[in-house]
Amino acid sequence: MRMMVVALIPLLLAYTCVSGTTYAAVVEDRHLNLVSTVIMIRGHLAQAVENKSNGNDELAVAHSGHPASELFMLIMDDVAGADADLAREIEGALESLPARVPSMDADELRDEVSRIDGLLHSAVSNDAILPEEKRSDVRFWATVMLNVLEHAYEEYSEGVEVEGEVANMIEWQDSIGFTTILVEDTFPAMLKNRLDAELSTAVEQSLDELLAEMRDKASAERIGSLIDSIGESIDALILKDEHTAPDIRRVKELLDLALKSYQAGKFEEEEEGEYSEALANYERAKELVVKAYREHFEPLKPHIEAVDPALMQGTETMFMGLMDLMDGAAPVEHVRAKIEQIDESIDMMVAVGVVPEFPAGIAAVALASITGIGVLLNRFRSR
């Protein structure tokens, strides 16, 4: 499993290489997290149908259970906040599906998965859940694709540890399921005709090759290399004109995502016994905390201190306390309580006049310096 510490780049996506593999450093945008999760849910369900068609009920049940137990809970609040009835309908359909799979034939399961896909599409099509400006942004969808490929790589590297041999069938099939949705739906629907023709052809060919190599059980290094090539093809597109200034309000959003990742890690560890999956979620949670601190709190410290020194110092202490809790594998309730304390402090900062969007000059200074965050980064790197 690849470990990561977020690079000092305030972009939606940053690329870092570990053992020759390019990956999305961290999901920092809740819309990106939501759409990526929807794609992975659909990938699991597609594998449930494929296994049912092949007469393997055990694997079909396993794949049909993952969306409810591991994924939808991560985006439930986002959907429910805009359409509570739709959220309950999706949740109910996903939770009831595993028990129904053994008594269904392949066609019945396919029809039910198609119905659930339609519900998920309704969520992604809702402007209150995914704003139109995101849905129509080619860079957003390119970022979604690379983020899902990162997850596919993680699954694949656990599923195929030695070329030609499947070490974990479910993980291997997960990687194929995620990638299949990208190849058959996301890329053709959202990217193919919106990219430069030459770039579109190159990415399409690379995705087809990637899926074929996954099915042939190529080495994890080979799969990583193919994902690298896709990232290198479109990185200029994604990074173009993506500049953001510190925004104190983003702290709350990033910490909310951190809590969801931490909670998912606890579930994987305590309920599923999936320690590698749990560790990956813990790492993502900590990366999000680091990102919240250094990109949206640390650059604004001088301004906060000028308005309310005690508030600034208290909030910084809370960040340290939050990391102590995560380092110590504290219960979810303790982590949630600490995040709620930080959220309250952020609300106070806004109330007393901390400017949400700082001038570009201050943002430039923040990008050029990592002063004051060494302790934060070193603590995470030492894990």
Buried (B, 14 or more C-beta within 10 A) or exposed (E): EBEBBBEBBBBBBBBBEEEEBBBBBBBBBBBBBBBBBBBBBBBBBBBBBBBBBEEBBEBBBBBBBBBBBBBBBBBBEBBBEBBEEBBEBBBEBBBEBBEBBEEBEBEEBBEBBEEBBEBBEBBBEBEEBBEEEBBEBBBBBBBBBBBBBBBBBBBBBBBBBEEEEBEBBBBBBBBBBBBBBBBEBBBBEBBBEEBEEEBBEBBBEBBEBBBEBBEEBBBBEBBBBBBBBBBEBBBEBBBEEBEBBBBBBBBBBBBBBBBBBBBBBBBBBEEEEBEBBBBBBBBBBBBBBBBBBBBBBBBBBEBBBEBBEEBBEBBBEBBEBBBEBBBEEBEBEBBBEBBEBBBEBBEBBEEEEBBBEBEEEBBEBBBEEEEEBEEBBEBBEEE
